[in-house]
Amino acid sequence: MIGTTRKFLLAAIATSALVIIFLAAGCSTGSRKASHGPTFNGTIQGVDISSRLLTVAPLNPSSAPIVFQWDERSRFWANRGLPIEPRLLEPRDSVRIHYHADSNPWTVQHLYLETHRTIH
């Protein structure tokens, strides 16, 4: 019984050490977190390609539009997985945005566009 408990304890310690090593390695690379940030659902009002800014009206019409920025790590998707360029976004498009709120304006992490038009 004591041998089994000791083996379990050693395995738990080894597993914990590996998890800490992998987390530390991920943090040291400066990469963003793997999990999604907060989510915003709305309708595009405007896209400024040169400034990399996106103005989105919330689904609640009594709230003010939100301006998002994007960078080289931002990803844009249409119709469940087709990668797209921000230039293909149009006013009145419905979007779901996962973003980082640690900047002003907030930075797009992933933008999902659901559309019935042809995307090239």
Buried (B, 14 or more C-beta within 10 A) or exposed (E): EEEEEEEEEEEEEEEEEEEEEEEEEEEEEEEEEEEEBEEBEBBBBBBEEEEBBBBBBBEEEEEEEBBBBBEEEBEBBBEEEEEBEBEBBEEEBBBBBBBBEEEEBBBBBBBBBEBEEEEE
